[in-house]
Amino acid sequence: MSELQTHSAPAPRELPPLMRLSECAAERLRVLYKGGKQGQLLRISVSTRGCSGMSYEMNFVDEPAQTDEQVHDHGLTVLVDRKATLFLIGTVMDYETKDLESSFTFNNPNEKGRCGCGESFHV
């Protein structure tokens, strides 16, 4: 008679976060969430446009869509359009202040290149 062997499935490993916020981005979002955007959430998506093919889009929304992924970092919540998740895995959102402009930026390890003006990217 042979012994029946049972193998337990390995425990699923924890996935890395979809996105992270830099401390500067978190501070800027805190200011926005407490000010004119109080009660809203930032939603990040990716659209097809620009000379390289894709562009980041950010909008404030009153509530998440059923298909939105929620990123929680630095005590804040940011929404990501589910269609954009594959393009954003591992991305760090930052906030940079330069001489003539301030803006959110994305350090995305999936980018293979950007257009010359920096408005669009490709993967």
PyMOL commands that set and color helices and strands:
alter all, ss='L'
color gray80, all
select helices_A, chain A and resi 23-34+82-88
alter helices_A, ss='H'
color red, helices_A
select strands_A, chain A and resi 19-21+41-48+54-61+68-73+76-81+91-97+102-107+113-114+121-122
alter strands_A, ss='S'
color yellow, strands_A
deselect
rebuild
show_as cartoon
